């Protein structure tokens, strides 16, 4: 394997795995906790904004509801696949950029 292929494999794997591992901590830091949405947090502000935008309530199955569900109970299989795919995509993009600019 060439250096570019090894770099791409490592970054895609690290991006996918790292995203899955860090997502629960990121959600908690934003205010999506196991006890509910933390008062005064980014999650509370997001929930308020989206409730006002949708006419007074948070949409069932929407962004806030999904993030709060993950914050309370952990990622579902689909959630793991989604965040791993997003992290892997970012890793792939980074490796592609690095390989095109000649940075190693």
LUMSETOR-589742 format. One record per residue (C-alpha): residue in one letter; x, z, y. Coordinates in steps of 0.1 Angstrom, whole numbers, padded with zeros to 4 digits. Example, Ala and Ser with C-alpha at 12.3 -4.5 7.8 and 13.67 -1.06 7.14 Angstrom:
% LUMSETOR-589742
 resn    px    pz    py
    A  0123  0078 -0045
    S  0137  0071 -0011
***
This chain:
% LUMSETOR-589742
 resn    px    pz    py
    X  0000  0000  0000
    X  0011 -0007  0035
    X  0014  0020  0062
    X -0018  0007  0080
    X -0039  0010  0048
    X -0026  0045  0041
    X -0032  0056  0077
    X -0068  0042  0076
    X -0076  0059  0043
    X -0062  0093  0056
    X -0081  0091  0089
    X -0114  0080  0073
    X -0112  0108  0047
    X -0102  0134  0073
    X -0129  0123  0097
    X -0156  0125  0070
    X -0145  0158  0055
    X -0136  0174  0088
    X -0170  0166  0103
    X -0189  0180  0073
    X -0168  0212  0074
    X -0170  0217  0112
    X -0207  0208  0118
    X -0221  0243  0110
    X -0197  0259  0134
    X -0204  0233  0161
    X -0242  0238  0157
    X -0238  0276  0160
    X -0216  0273  0191
    X -0243  0251  0207
    X -0269  0278  0200
    X -0286  0265  0167
    X -0281  0298  0148
    X -0295  0311  0115
    X -0317  0335  0136
    X -0332  0307  0157
    X -0322  0290  0190
    X -0301  0314  0211
    X -0314  0322  0246
    X -0295  0305  0274
    X -0276  0282  0251
    X -0272  0244  0252
    X -0297  0243  0224
    X -0323  0262  0244
    X -0317  0238  0274
    X -0320  0208  0251
    X -0352  0221  0236
    X -0367  0228  0270
    X -0358  0194  0283
    X -0372  0175  0253
    X -0404  0197  0253
    X -0411  0188  0289
    X -0403  0151  0283
    X -0427  0150  0253
    X -0456  0167  0272
    X -0451  0203  0263
    X -0439  0206  0227
    X -0410  0199  0205
    X -0416  0170  0182
    X -0417  0179  0145
    X -0388  0161  0127
    X -0372  0153  0161
    X -0336  0160  0172
    X -0341  0197  0181
    X -0361  0204  0150
    X -0335  0187  0127
    X -0305  0204  0144
    X -0323  0238  0142
    X -0331  0233  0105
    X -0294  0225  0099
    X -0284  0256  0119
    X -0307  0279  0099
    X -0303  0265  0064
    X -0272  0243  0064
    X -0270  0206  0060
    X -0292  0187  0036
    X -0278  0160  0014
    X -0289  0134  0039
    X -0274  0154  0067
    X -0241  0157  0049
    X -0241  0119  0043
    X -0250  0112  0079
    X -0223  0134  0095
    X -0197  0123  0069
    X -0205  0087  0077
    X -0202  0093  0114
    X -0169  0112  0110
    X -0156  0085  0087
    X -0165  0058  0112
    X -0147  0076  0140
    X -0116  0079  0117
    X -0118  0042  0109
    X -0121  0033  0146
    X -0091  0055  0155
    X -0070  0040  0127
    X -0080  0005  0138
    X -0070  0012  0174
    X -0037  0028  0164
    X -0028 -0001  0141
    X -0036 -0027  0168
    X -0016 -0011  0195
    X  0014 -0006  0172
    X  0013  0032  0177
    X  0025  0050  0146
***
